[in-house]
């Protein structure tokens, strides 16, 4: 399936090139012309979101098409709010993502700056993300693994593991809004997803335990089932993205 992701990535890059050339022809007809100095970046932005924090260099080929070459990285930690296959975990993310997106602005020549800022992003990224999962349950406390209910034993229960999207070339599709506040400064927000194929995953009970569920078996078996579902279910092939930031244009 990783081969499929790479084929999709190549297809996305081909589409980007085709869209850019088609848009450039339309822009020339509208009185714009592409100049060689437009190979120089026209702006930068700082961003933070679900894939870490970082920034991007921005190019404006014409009012309708732009490019963003960026990097998101760093460590981000979440407590009790991350649900993986119906099981809640604390998660520590280590992100290393390099991406190239084309930003298509259907209303790029509009005089309304708020409408002008709407865009669709399509591109590819090199993903190298490691997610450490941790679940600690106090003695006598109820919890759910693999959509199965358990009650932690006298020593509680401690489940730990990791989920990695490593060394993957992944296509991306997103939608955003990046209006300029004045001549130089702007803000932006974007949501989308990478098609990254299923992650490598490992989950295990490291201490404590729980009595068997009468109908769905032991805690250890359900942890193994949880791991298998993450490694095979289609929904885990998609890595969601949400980010916001500020931009500066010269």
SEMIMI-680857 format. One record per residue (C-alpha): x negated, y negated, z negated. Coordinates in nm, 4 decimals. Example, Ala and Ser with C-alpha at 12.3 -4.5 7.8 and 13.67 -1.06 7.14 Angstrom:
BEGIN
<site x="-1.2300" y="0.4500" z="-0.7800"/>
<site x="-1.3670" y="0.1060" z="-0.7140"/>
//
This chain:
BEGIN
<site x="0.0000" y="0.0000" z="0.0000"/>
<site x="-0.2972" y="-0.2326" z="-0.0468"/>
<site x="-0.3541" y="-0.1989" z="0.3288"/>
<site x="-0.0006" y="-0.3307" z="0.3837"/>
<site x="-0.0747" y="-0.6326" z="0.1658"/>
<site x="-0.3888" y="-0.7066" z="0.3670"/>
<site x="-0.1969" y="-0.6741" z="0.6950"/>
<site x="0.0633" y="-0.9146" z="0.5625"/>
<site x="-0.2146" y="-1.1528" z="0.4616"/>
<site x="-0.3581" y="-1.1470" z="0.8145"/>
<site x="-0.0093" y="-1.2049" z="0.9543"/>
<site x="0.0384" y="-1.5032" z="0.7247"/>
<site x="-0.2925" y="-1.6584" z="0.8353"/>
<site x="-0.1968" y="-1.6070" z="1.2000"/>
<site x="0.1401" y="-1.7702" z="1.1379"/>
<site x="-0.0299" y="-2.0636" z="0.9628"/>
<site x="-0.2510" y="-2.1240" z="1.2634"/>
<site x="0.0407" y="-2.1005" z="1.5041"/>
<site x="0.2587" y="-2.3304" z="1.2964"/>
<site x="-0.0184" y="-2.5871" z="1.2638"/>
<site x="-0.0767" y="-2.5976" z="1.6396"/>
<site x="0.2943" y="-2.6183" z="1.7172"/>
<site x="0.3473" y="-2.8912" z="1.4615"/>
<site x="0.0486" y="-3.0834" z="1.5955"/>
<site x="0.1961" y="-3.0848" z="1.9468"/>
<site x="0.5237" y="-3.2204" z="1.8083"/>
<site x="0.3408" y="-3.4885" z="1.6135"/>
<site x="0.1506" y="-3.6098" z="1.9196"/>
<site x="0.4835" y="-3.6520" z="2.0977"/>
<site x="0.6045" y="-3.8606" z="1.8031"/>
<site x="0.3073" y="-4.0931" z="1.8355"/>
<site x="0.0602" y="-3.9292" z="1.5963"/>
<site x="-0.2747" y="-3.7841" z="1.6951"/>
<site x="-0.5123" y="-3.5467" z="1.5172"/>
<site x="-0.8585" y="-3.6935" z="1.4572"/>
<site x="-1.1838" y="-3.5176" z="1.3780"/>
<site x="-1.2237" y="-3.7073" z="1.0521"/>
<site x="-0.9125" y="-3.5300" z="0.9286"/>
<site x="-1.1377" y="-3.2295" z="0.8656"/>
<site x="-1.2484" y="-3.4263" z="0.5599"/>
<site x="-1.0242" y="-3.3635" z="0.2556"/>
<site x="-0.7611" y="-3.6322" z="0.2112"/>
<site x="-0.6895" y="-3.5666" z="-0.1551"/>
<site x="-0.7328" y="-3.3539" z="-0.4648"/>
<site x="-0.4982" y="-3.2219" z="-0.7280"/>
<site x="-0.5158" y="-3.0770" z="-1.0778"/>
<site x="-0.2733" y="-2.7986" z="-1.1659"/>
<site x="-0.1698" y="-2.5654" z="-1.4449"/>
<site x="0.0733" y="-2.2747" z="-1.4478"/>
<site x="0.1282" y="-1.9021" z="-1.4729"/>
<site x="-0.1910" y="-1.8228" z="-1.2791"/>
<site x="-0.4125" y="-2.0432" z="-1.4954"/>
<site x="-0.5430" y="-2.3937" z="-1.4517"/>
<site x="-0.7631" y="-2.5498" z="-1.1890"/>
<site x="-0.7307" y="-2.7646" z="-0.8821"/>
<site x="-0.7298" y="-2.7875" z="-0.5057"/>
<site x="-0.8705" y="-2.9859" z="-0.2165"/>
<site x="-0.6013" y="-3.1191" z="0.0167"/>
<site x="-0.6087" y="-3.1818" z="0.3911"/>
<site x="-0.3440" y="-3.3578" z="0.5983"/>
<site x="-0.3462" y="-3.2341" z="0.9575"/>
<site x="-0.0410" y="-3.4478" z="1.0382"/>
<site x="0.2727" y="-3.5625" z="0.8535"/>
<site x="0.4262" y="-3.2154" z="0.8846"/>
<site x="0.1370" y="-2.9820" z="0.8056"/>
<site x="-0.1195" y="-2.9851" z="0.5284"/>
<site x="-0.3681" y="-2.7405" z="0.3795"/>
<site x="-0.4600" y="-2.6696" z="0.0180"/>
<site x="-0.7754" y="-2.4811" z="-0.0811"/>
<site x="-0.7729" y="-2.4168" z="-0.4525"/>
<site x="-0.8796" y="-2.2178" z="-0.7546"/>
<site x="-0.6819" y="-2.1185" z="-1.0639"/>
<site x="-0.8570" y="-1.9562" z="-1.3579"/>
<site x="-0.9071" y="-1.9480" z="-1.7302"/>
<site x="-0.7489" y="-1.7705" z="-2.0253"/>
<site x="-0.3828" y="-1.8142" z="-2.1183"/>
<site x="-0.2152" y="-1.6426" z="-2.4124"/>
<site x="0.1569" y="-1.5835" z="-2.4704"/>
<site x="0.3160" y="-1.4413" z="-2.7862"/>
<site x="0.6311" y="-1.2269" z="-2.7964"/>
<site x="0.7757" y="-1.3791" z="-2.4800"/>
<site x="0.6443" y="-1.1514" z="-2.2067"/>
<site x="0.8653" y="-0.8615" z="-2.1050"/>
<site x="0.7075" y="-0.5835" z="-1.8992"/>
<site x="0.9567" y="-0.3188" z="-1.7881"/>
<site x="1.1879" y="-0.4074" z="-2.0764"/>
<site x="0.9136" y="-0.3982" z="-2.3424"/>
<site x="0.7962" y="-0.7165" z="-2.5146"/>
<site x="0.4230" y="-0.7793" z="-2.5482"/>
<site x="0.1786" y="-1.0439" z="-2.6530"/>
<site x="-0.0347" y="-1.1076" z="-2.3475"/>
<site x="-0.3783" y="-1.2558" z="-2.2917"/>
<site x="-0.4383" y="-1.3474" z="-1.9271"/>
<site x="-0.7763" y="-1.3928" z="-1.7633"/>
<site x="-0.7155" y="-1.5391" z="-1.4185"/>
<site x="-0.9554" y="-1.5828" z="-1.1268"/>
<site x="-0.7650" y="-1.6783" z="-0.8121"/>
<site x="-0.8872" y="-1.8505" z="-0.4970"/>
<site x="-0.6189" y="-1.9470" z="-0.2467"/>
<site x="-0.5639" y="-2.1110" z="0.0912"/>
<site x="-0.2120" y="-2.2353" z="0.1660"/>
<site x="-0.0527" y="-2.4170" z="0.4546"/>
<site x="0.2116" y="-2.6617" z="0.3343"/>
<site x="0.4865" y="-2.7165" z="0.5892"/>
<site x="0.6862" y="-3.0379" z="0.5373"/>
<site x="1.0024" y="-3.0401" z="0.7518"/>
<site x="1.0694" y="-3.4049" z="0.6633"/>
<site x="0.7067" y="-3.5157" z="0.6531"/>
<site x="0.7685" y="-3.8303" z="0.8579"/>
<site x="1.0710" y="-3.9402" z="0.6543"/>
<site x="1.0644" y="-4.2873" z="0.5038"/>
<site x="1.2183" y="-4.1455" z="0.1868"/>
<site x="0.9206" y="-4.0379" z="-0.0235"/>
<site x="1.1308" y="-3.8003" z="-0.2356"/>
<site x="1.2545" y="-3.6095" z="0.0699"/>
<site x="0.9119" y="-3.6312" z="0.2332"/>
<site x="0.7629" y="-3.4429" z="-0.0618"/>
<site x="0.9573" y="-3.1192" z="-0.0022"/>
<site x="0.7500" y="-2.8367" z="0.1449"/>
<site x="0.7183" y="-2.4638" z="0.2018"/>
<site x="0.3823" y="-2.3029" z="0.1226"/>
<site x="0.2489" y="-1.9935" z="0.2976"/>
<site x="-0.0984" y="-1.8543" z="0.2562"/>
<site x="-0.3307" y="-1.5964" z="0.1086"/>
<site x="-0.5321" y="-1.5567" z="-0.2099"/>
<site x="-0.8097" y="-1.3487" z="-0.3545"/>
<site x="-0.6762" y="-1.2250" z="-0.6899"/>
<site x="-0.8880" y="-1.1036" z="-0.9798"/>
<site x="-0.6548" y="-1.1102" z="-1.2808"/>
<site x="-0.6780" y="-0.9144" z="-1.6049"/>
<site x="-0.3852" y="-0.9030" z="-1.8485"/>
<site x="-0.4381" y="-0.7589" z="-2.1957"/>
<site x="-0.1109" y="-0.6335" z="-2.3482"/>
<site x="-0.0603" y="-0.5944" z="-2.7221"/>
<site x="0.2424" y="-0.4908" z="-2.9276"/>
<site x="0.2352" y="-0.4652" z="-3.3080"/>
<site x="0.5495" y="-0.3478" z="-3.4871"/>
<site x="0.5915" y="-0.3568" z="-3.8653"/>
<site x="0.6984" y="-0.0504" z="-4.0634"/>
<site x="1.0740" y="0.0110" z="-4.0408"/>
<site x="1.1202" y="-0.2395" z="-3.7590"/>
<site x="1.3159" y="-0.1465" z="-3.4473"/>
<site x="1.1601" y="-0.1902" z="-3.1028"/>
<site x="1.2062" y="-0.0841" z="-2.7408"/>
<site x="0.9686" y="0.0933" z="-2.5040"/>
<site x="1.0732" y="0.2076" z="-2.1559"/>
<site x="1.4293" y="0.0912" z="-2.2378"/>
<site x="1.4287" y="0.3403" z="-2.5269"/>
<site x="1.4929" y="0.2417" z="-2.8890"/>
<site x="1.2566" y="0.3415" z="-3.1691"/>
<site x="1.2021" y="0.2562" z="-3.5363"/>
<site x="0.8397" y="0.2175" z="-3.6463"/>
<site x="0.7145" y="0.4641" z="-3.9074"/>
<site x="0.5570" y="0.3818" z="-4.2463"/>
<site x="0.2303" y="0.2735" z="-4.0802"/>
<site x="0.4048" y="0.0612" z="-3.8180"/>
<site x="0.3173" y="0.1010" z="-3.4509"/>
<site x="0.0434" y="-0.0595" z="-3.2443"/>
<site x="0.0514" y="-0.0317" z="-2.8645"/>
<site x="-0.2261" y="-0.1769" z="-2.6548"/>
<site x="-0.3216" y="-0.1749" z="-2.2910"/>
<site x="-0.4147" y="-0.3701" z="-1.9827"/>
<site x="-0.2618" y="-0.4553" z="-1.6468"/>
<site x="-0.4935" y="-0.5716" z="-1.3714"/>
<site x="-0.4525" y="-0.7254" z="-1.0284"/>
<site x="-0.8178" y="-0.7002" z="-0.9279"/>
<site x="-1.0046" y="-0.7647" z="-0.6059"/>
<site x="-0.6844" y="-0.7959" z="-0.4064"/>
<site x="-0.6165" y="-1.0041" z="-0.0950"/>
<site x="-0.2529" y="-1.1061" z="-0.1299"/>
<site x="-0.0143" y="-1.3036" z="0.0941"/>
<site x="0.1834" y="-1.5831" z="-0.0693"/>
<site x="0.5108" y="-1.7616" z="-0.0112"/>
<site x="0.6346" y="-2.0557" z="-0.2184"/>
<site x="0.8407" y="-2.3722" z="-0.2252"/>
<site x="0.7377" y="-2.7035" z="-0.3712"/>
<site x="0.7955" y="-3.0720" z="-0.4145"/>
<site x="0.5070" y="-3.3185" z="-0.4112"/>
<site x="0.6236" y="-3.6807" z="-0.3892"/>
<site x="0.3795" y="-3.9695" z="-0.4030"/>
<site x="0.4434" y="-4.2108" z="-0.6881"/>
<site x="0.2392" y="-4.4841" z="-0.5180"/>
<site x="-0.0205" y="-4.5108" z="-0.2422"/>
<site x="-0.2752" y="-4.2912" z="-0.4202"/>
<site x="-0.1084" y="-4.0936" z="-0.6982"/>
<site x="0.1479" y="-3.8164" z="-0.6805"/>
<site x="0.2955" y="-3.5289" z="-0.8778"/>
<site x="0.3921" y="-3.1790" z="-0.7704"/>
<site x="0.5644" y="-2.8609" z="-0.8763"/>
<site x="0.5679" y="-2.5259" z="-0.6998"/>
<site x="0.7213" y="-2.1814" z="-0.7443"/>
<site x="0.6498" y="-1.8702" z="-0.5426"/>
<site x="0.5047" y="-1.5211" z="-0.5521"/>
<site x="0.2066" y="-1.3199" z="-0.4314"/>
<site x="0.2639" y="-0.9775" z="-0.2784"/>
<site x="-0.0174" y="-0.8060" z="-0.4652"/>
<site x="0.0908" y="-0.4405" z="-0.4664"/>
<site x="0.1210" y="-0.2584" z="-0.7997"/>
<site x="-0.1347" y="-0.3368" z="-1.0699"/>
<site x="-0.3726" y="-0.0914" z="-1.2285"/>
<site x="-0.2237" y="-0.0269" z="-1.5724"/>
<site x="-0.3127" y="0.1555" z="-1.8918"/>
<site x="-0.0977" y="0.1710" z="-2.2073"/>
<site x="-0.1581" y="0.3728" z="-2.5223"/>
<site x="-0.0503" y="0.4080" z="-2.8822"/>
<site x="-0.3592" y="0.3178" z="-3.0842"/>
<site x="-0.2185" y="0.3529" z="-3.4369"/>
<site x="0.1013" y="0.4333" z="-3.6269"/>
<site x="0.4027" y="0.5799" z="-3.4545"/>
<site x="0.7773" y="0.6341" z="-3.4631"/>
<site x="1.0235" y="0.9212" z="-3.4894"/>
<site x="1.1422" y="1.0672" z="-3.1592"/>
<site x="1.4465" y="0.9171" z="-2.9940"/>
<site x="1.7125" y="1.1928" z="-3.0103"/>
<site x="1.7970" y="1.1719" z="-2.6391"/>
<site x="1.4885" y="1.0225" z="-2.4705"/>
<site x="1.1966" y="1.1899" z="-2.6420"/>
<site x="0.8791" y="1.0786" z="-2.8147"/>
<site x="0.7192" y="0.7377" z="-2.8311"/>
<site x="0.4029" y="0.8644" z="-2.6619"/>
<site x="0.6016" y="1.0103" z="-2.3700"/>
<site x="0.7932" y="0.6858" z="-2.3249"/>
<site x="0.4728" y="0.4823" z="-2.3292"/>
<site x="0.3436" y="0.7092" z="-2.0507"/>
<site x="0.6700" y="0.6621" z="-1.8588"/>
<site x="0.6421" y="0.2851" z="-1.9038"/>
<site x="0.2901" y="0.2937" z="-1.7640"/>
<site x="0.4002" y="0.5026" z="-1.4648"/>
<site x="0.6867" y="0.2662" z="-1.3817"/>
<site x="0.4631" y="-0.0403" z="-1.3894"/>
<site x="0.2201" y="0.1395" z="-1.1575"/>
<site x="0.4903" y="0.2391" z="-0.9050"/>
<site x="0.8024" y="0.0175" z="-0.9262"/>
<site x="0.8411" y="-0.2289" z="-0.6395"/>
<site x="0.9198" y="-0.5234" z="-0.8681"/>
<site x="0.5663" y="-0.5126" z="-1.0105"/>
<site x="0.4183" y="-0.5592" z="-0.6625"/>
<site x="0.5165" y="-0.9260" z="-0.6823"/>
<site x="0.3116" y="-1.1635" z="-0.8969"/>
<site x="0.5251" y="-1.4702" z="-0.9752"/>
<site x="0.3752" y="-1.8186" z="-0.9609"/>
<site x="0.4920" y="-2.1407" z="-1.1217"/>
<site x="0.2738" y="-2.4494" z="-1.1546"/>
<site x="0.2817" y="-2.8250" z="-1.1922"/>
<site x="0.0213" y="-3.0960" z="-1.1574"/>
<site x="-0.0905" y="-3.4366" z="-1.0399"/>
<site x="-0.2582" y="-3.5366" z="-0.7161"/>
<site x="-0.4795" y="-3.8201" z="-0.5951"/>
<site x="-0.4924" y="-3.9214" z="-0.2285"/>
<site x="-0.7430" y="-4.1546" z="-0.0632"/>
//
